[in-house]
Amino acid sequence: MEKKFLVVFHLKEASLGKDAMKATIQEHGMRLAQQQKSGELIFAGPCLDHTIAILVYKVDSADKASETAKGDPLYKAGVVDFEVHPFVTLDDMLQPGALDAFVGTLG
């Protein structure tokens, strides 16, 4: 099973003007499109209440997911903070033996 990590961006108090925010979001979107095209990014999207956005990366480690998030234009502009969590998709869970392995991590 390939390693996946969920990155949760938490929107901070808007510190950019509208034009700068629009440009930063466009740069963020272009970066995500490149990551998706390369296969590194599986899924991404914001919540419509503007509190969080979620990104699911297929990378080797939580450190790599964190490094990737730190390179995001929104993070670099101080617009978001983030947290990283190991993640498993439904497709992963349906693989033979996956449920037993998952339950084994519950302690």
Buried (B, 14 or more C-beta within 10 A) or exposed (E): EEBBBBBBBEBEEEEBEEEEBEBBBEBBEEBBEEBBEEEBBBEBEBEEEEEBBBBBBBBEEBEBBBEBBEEBBBBEBEBBEBEBEEBBBEEBEEEEEBEEEEEEEEE
